[in-house]
Amino acid sequence: MTSQRETEDDLACQALVELVTDYLEDALPAATRRRLEAHLAGCDGCRVYLAQIEQTIGSIRAFAAADLALADRAEFLRLFREWAQE
Amino acid sequence: MSAPGDDASRVDVSSADDGDTTLVVRLRRRDEAAFVTLLERHQTALLRLARTFVPDAGIAEDVVQETWLGVLHGIDGFAGRSSLKTWIFAILINRARRRGAQERRSRPFASFALADDDEPAVDPDQFLPAGHRWAGHWAIAPEAWAPSPDDAALAGEIREQIAVAIASLPPAQQQVLFLRDVEGWPAPEVCHVLALSETNQRVLLHRARAKVRRALDAYYRGAARS
């Protein structure tokens, strides 16, 4: 047991940040989900944190996708042609 | 010949769609354009994923080449129990894992074998300490970030932050983050090709996203001060 003062309706912010992925993946038990949403409703810091995680996911998707040049195709076409002639 | 990588198909994942069926048929007829379509669709992602299993880019290229050979030689036996995409990636992961293990044996002091860590999502110093009336609540609350910039130079800086943060993740976290958040795969497919439980997949995704968030937070806080 921790010394954290958790009530039925509340989670500590430090616990909430570790549940964010399960929340976004819809993998929380219903009771935990309700506690988390009740906490979010009353906590600016955790709402900002959740928004940052969502912005992180969006940025990863937007920025990380296209940073590798397409490799040279010739080598792979040679593989294909050798195989096709077998 | 049985299809390499197919032995991992315990989980029911999305089955082949119509586009797959056509491509498979064309590839079996040795249609080069079908192969080019697959190369264009998957080559970049295969190379990046391979890179997370092996110590250098040259070996990753070898693994991708072996993967395409495996695809070509296995296509006649492809049963369509998983999508063509997950089948191809399962072949890659299978080969990359084997190659990564060989490299680790032959280079015992190489620095690529990072253990999975167990860091909290947020620095504990940002929360009120045990014993405080509001222990575990924010001591330093997160501040909203600026919206993602349209400006090309700023976008480049953020791309760089993300690239550095992802490169510093342990390989298993990179693999899950890459397939989920870069490639946009659904969780069941990622669990399937990486042979992860749903829980493990979420834990790896959680740690990876949290670390990229920390890097971006440091960047946005720095940008707000300057």
Boltz contact constraints between the chains, C-beta under 6 A:
constraints:
  - contact:
      token1: [A, 3]
      token2: [B, 130]
      max_distance: 6.0
  - contact:
      token1: [A, 3]
      token2: [B, 135]
      max_distance: 6.0
  - contact:
      token1: [A, 4]
      token2: [B, 135]
      max_distance: 6.0
  - contact:
      token1: [A, 4]
      token2: [B, 136]
      max_distance: 6.0
  - contact:
      token1: [A, 12]
      token2: [B, 136]
      max_distance: 6.0
  - contact:
      token1: [A, 12]
      token2: [B, 137]
      max_distance: 6.0
  - contact:
      token1: [A, 13]
      token2: [B, 137]
      max_distance: 6.0
  - contact:
      token1: [A, 13]
      token2: [B, 138]
      max_distance: 6.0
  - contact:
      token1: [A, 14]
      token2: [B, 127]
      max_distance: 6.0
  - contact:
      token1: [A, 14]
      token2: [B, 136]
      max_distance: 6.0
  - contact:
      token1: [A, 17]
      token2: [B, 121]
      max_distance: 6.0
  - contact:
      token1: [A, 17]
      token2: [B, 122]
      max_distance: 6.0
  - contact:
      token1: [A, 18]
      token2: [B, 121]
      max_distance: 6.0
  - contact:
      token1: [A, 21]
      token2: [B, 202]
      max_distance: 6.0
  - contact:
      token1: [A, 21]
      token2: [B, 205]
      max_distance: 6.0
  - contact:
      token1: [A, 21]
      token2: [B, 206]
      max_distance: 6.0
  - contact:
      token1: [A, 25]
      token2: [B, 202]
      max_distance: 6.0
  - contact:
      token1: [A, 45]
      token2: [B, 138]
      max_distance: 6.0
  - contact:
      token1: [A, 45]
      token2: [B, 141]
      max_distance: 6.0
  - contact:
      token1: [A, 45]
      token2: [B, 142]
      max_distance: 6.0
  - contact:
      token1: [A, 48]
      token2: [B, 142]
      max_distance: 6.0
  - contact:
      token1: [A, 48]
      token2: [B, 144]
      max_distance: 6.0
  - contact:
      token1: [A, 49]
      token2: [B, 142]
      max_distance: 6.0
  - contact:
      token1: [A, 52]
      token2: [B, 142]
      max_distance: 6.0
  - contact:
      token1: [A, 52]
      token2: [B, 213]
      max_distance: 6.0
  - contact:
      token1: [A, 53]
      token2: [B, 213]
      max_distance: 6.0
  - contact:
      token1: [A, 55]
      token2: [B, 145]
      max_distance: 6.0
  - contact:
      token1: [A, 56]
      token2: [B, 209]
      max_distance: 6.0
  - contact:
      token1: [A, 56]
      token2: [B, 212]
      max_distance: 6.0
  - contact:
      token1: [A, 56]
      token2: [B, 213]
      max_distance: 6.0
  - contact:
      token1: [A, 56]
      token2: [B, 216]
      max_distance: 6.0
  - contact:
      token1: [A, 57]
      token2: [B, 181]
      max_distance: 6.0
  - contact:
      token1: [A, 60]
      token2: [B, 162]
      max_distance: 6.0
  - contact:
      token1: [A, 60]
      token2: [B, 181]
      max_distance: 6.0
  - contact:
      token1: [A, 61]
      token2: [B, 181]
      max_distance: 6.0
  - contact:
      token1: [A, 63]
      token2: [B, 158]
      max_distance: 6.0
  - contact:
      token1: [A, 63]
      token2: [B, 159]
      max_distance: 6.0
  - contact:
      token1: [A, 63]
      token2: [B, 162]
      max_distance: 6.0
  - contact:
      token1: [A, 64]
      token2: [B, 162]
      max_distance: 6.0
  - contact:
      token1: [A, 64]
      token2: [B, 182]
      max_distance: 6.0
  - contact:
      token1: [A, 65]
      token2: [B, 182]
      max_distance: 6.0
  - contact:
      token1: [A, 68]
      token2: [B, 44]
      max_distance: 6.0
  - contact:
      token1: [A, 68]
      token2: [B, 48]
      max_distance: 6.0
  - contact:
      token1: [A, 71]
      token2: [B, 43]
      max_distance: 6.0
  - contact:
      token1: [A, 76]
      token2: [B, 39]
      max_distance: 6.0
  - contact:
      token1: [A, 76]
      token2: [B, 68]
      max_distance: 6.0
  - contact:
      token1: [A, 79]
      token2: [B, 68]
      max_distance: 6.0
  - contact:
      token1: [A, 80]
      token2: [B, 35]
      max_distance: 6.0
  - contact:
      token1: [A, 83]
      token2: [B, 72]
      max_distance: 6.0
  - contact:
      token1: [A, 84]
      token2: [B, 30]
      max_distance: 6.0
